[in-house]
Amino acid sequence: MFPIDHCFSAYWAAVRGNRGQLDLPHRILSGSVTFPGEAVLHDLAREVTHERRPRFAVIQSEYFGGRGDQWAAAFEGETRLTPDGATINQAWAAPGVRATATMDEFDVIGLGTFRSNPDHLQAYVALCTELGV
């Protein structure tokens, strides 16, 4: 698991020349959220896992004071595994994360310890601006 955002994926898509998009659910495409959906994420997952068709999930959540929303999609290679409206737990379950008797997939992965993206992702905002993406 590693934190990403839209600027991260847009930057690497531009640098690598991969203009493709992942098959994202309609809810994500039509929403107001800027979701990382560049197909370069598939390329990066393939390189990290050394699998031709890696299983991976892309998730995003926005919460404040216990209220918020979430968006998620899981893939095997470029094929989406999750339906429109999938939850983060469904997206993590698709590539093989399993809930336990006391923890759901979100907690098994350790997402409860994160409150925001790491500061190093801020550098990608400027890099995208420089590239015009």
C-alpha positions as CSV (number, residue, x, y, z in Angstrom):
1,M,0.0,0.0,0.0
2,F,1.2,3.5,-0.8
3,P,-0.5,6.8,-0.7
4,I,-1.2,8.6,-4.0
5,D,-3.4,11.3,-5.3
6,H,-4.6,12.7,-8.6
7,C,-1.5,14.9,-9.1
8,F,0.8,11.9,-8.5
9,S,-0.9,9.8,-11.1
10,A,-1.3,12.7,-13.6
11,Y,2.4,13.5,-13.3
12,W,3.5,9.9,-13.9
13,A,1.1,9.5,-16.8
14,A,2.5,12.6,-18.5
15,V,6.2,11.7,-17.8
16,R,5.6,8.1,-19.1
17,G,3.4,9.1,-22.0
18,N,0.5,6.9,-20.9
19,R,-2.7,8.8,-21.6
20,G,-5.0,5.9,-20.9
21,Q,-7.6,5.9,-18.1
22,L,-8.7,3.1,-15.8
23,D,-12.2,1.8,-16.1
24,L,-13.7,3.8,-13.3
25,P,-17.3,3.5,-12.0
26,H,-19.8,6.0,-13.3
27,R,-20.3,7.4,-9.8
28,I,-16.6,8.4,-9.6
29,L,-16.5,9.8,-13.2
30,S,-19.7,11.9,-12.7
31,G,-18.8,13.1,-9.2
32,S,-17.1,16.2,-8.0
33,V,-14.1,14.3,-6.6
34,T,-10.8,14.3,-8.4
35,F,-10.0,10.6,-8.3
36,P,-6.7,9.2,-9.5
37,G,-7.8,7.2,-12.5
38,E,-4.8,7.3,-14.9
39,A,-3.9,3.9,-16.4
40,V,-0.3,4.5,-15.4
41,L,-1.3,3.2,-11.9
42,H,-1.7,-0.2,-13.5
43,D,1.8,0.1,-15.0
44,L,3.2,1.0,-11.6
45,A,1.4,-1.8,-9.8
46,R,2.7,-4.2,-12.5
47,E,6.3,-3.0,-11.9
48,V,6.0,-3.2,-8.1
49,T,4.4,-6.7,-8.0
50,H,6.2,-8.2,-11.1
51,E,2.8,-9.5,-12.1
52,R,1.4,-9.2,-15.6
53,R,-2.1,-8.6,-14.3
54,P,-1.7,-7.3,-10.7
55,R,-4.6,-7.0,-8.4
56,F,-4.7,-3.5,-6.8
57,A,-7.2,-1.0,-5.4
58,V,-7.4,2.7,-5.7
59,I,-9.4,4.4,-2.9
60,Q,-10.2,7.9,-1.7
61,S,-12.1,9.2,1.3
62,E,-13.0,12.6,2.6
63,Y,-14.2,12.7,6.2
64,F,-14.5,15.5,8.7
65,G,-16.0,14.9,12.2
66,G,-17.1,11.4,11.4
67,R,-19.1,12.4,8.3
68,G,-17.9,12.1,4.7
69,D,-17.8,10.0,1.6
70,Q,-15.6,7.4,0.0
71,W,-14.8,6.2,-3.5
72,A,-13.1,3.0,-4.5
73,A,-12.3,0.7,-7.4
74,A,-10.3,-2.5,-7.6
75,F,-8.6,-4.0,-10.6
76,E,-7.0,-7.1,-12.0
77,G,-4.7,-5.7,-14.6
78,E,-6.9,-3.2,-16.5
79,T,-10.1,-5.1,-15.7
80,R,-12.3,-3.5,-12.9
81,L,-13.3,-6.0,-10.3
82,T,-15.7,-3.9,-8.2
83,P,-19.2,-2.6,-9.1
84,D,-20.3,1.0,-9.2
85,G,-20.7,2.3,-5.7
86,A,-18.1,-0.1,-4.2
87,T,-17.0,0.7,-0.7
88,I,-13.4,0.8,0.4
89,N,-13.8,-2.5,2.1
90,Q,-15.1,-4.1,-1.1
91,A,-12.2,-2.6,-3.1
92,W,-9.7,-4.1,-0.6
93,A,-11.4,-7.4,-0.5
94,A,-11.2,-7.8,-4.3
95,P,-7.4,-8.1,-4.4
96,G,-7.4,-10.5,-1.4
97,V,-7.5,-8.4,1.8
98,R,-9.6,-10.4,4.3
99,A,-11.5,-9.0,7.3
100,T,-11.1,-10.7,10.6
101,A,-13.5,-11.3,13.4
102,T,-12.5,-8.0,15.0
103,M,-11.4,-5.9,12.0
104,D,-12.8,-5.0,8.6
105,E,-10.6,-4.7,5.5
106,F,-10.0,-0.9,6.2
107,D,-8.6,-1.7,9.6
108,V,-6.6,-4.8,8.4
109,I,-4.7,-2.6,6.0
110,G,-4.2,0.0,8.7
111,L,-6.0,2.9,7.1
112,G,-7.4,4.0,10.4
113,T,-4.0,5.4,11.3
114,F,-4.0,7.8,8.4
115,R,-5.7,11.2,8.6
116,S,-4.2,12.8,5.5
117,N,-1.8,12.2,2.7
118,P,1.9,12.5,3.4
119,D,3.5,15.9,2.7
120,H,5.7,14.6,-0.1
121,L,2.6,14.4,-2.4
122,Q,2.4,18.2,-2.3
123,A,5.4,18.3,-4.7
124,Y,3.3,16.7,-7.4
125,V,1.1,19.7,-7.6
126,A,4.0,21.9,-8.7
127,L,5.3,19.2,-11.0
128,C,1.9,18.9,-12.7
129,T,1.8,22.7,-13.1
130,E,5.3,22.7,-14.7
131,L,4.2,20.0,-17.2
132,G,0.8,21.7,-17.8
133,V,-1.2,18.7,-16.7
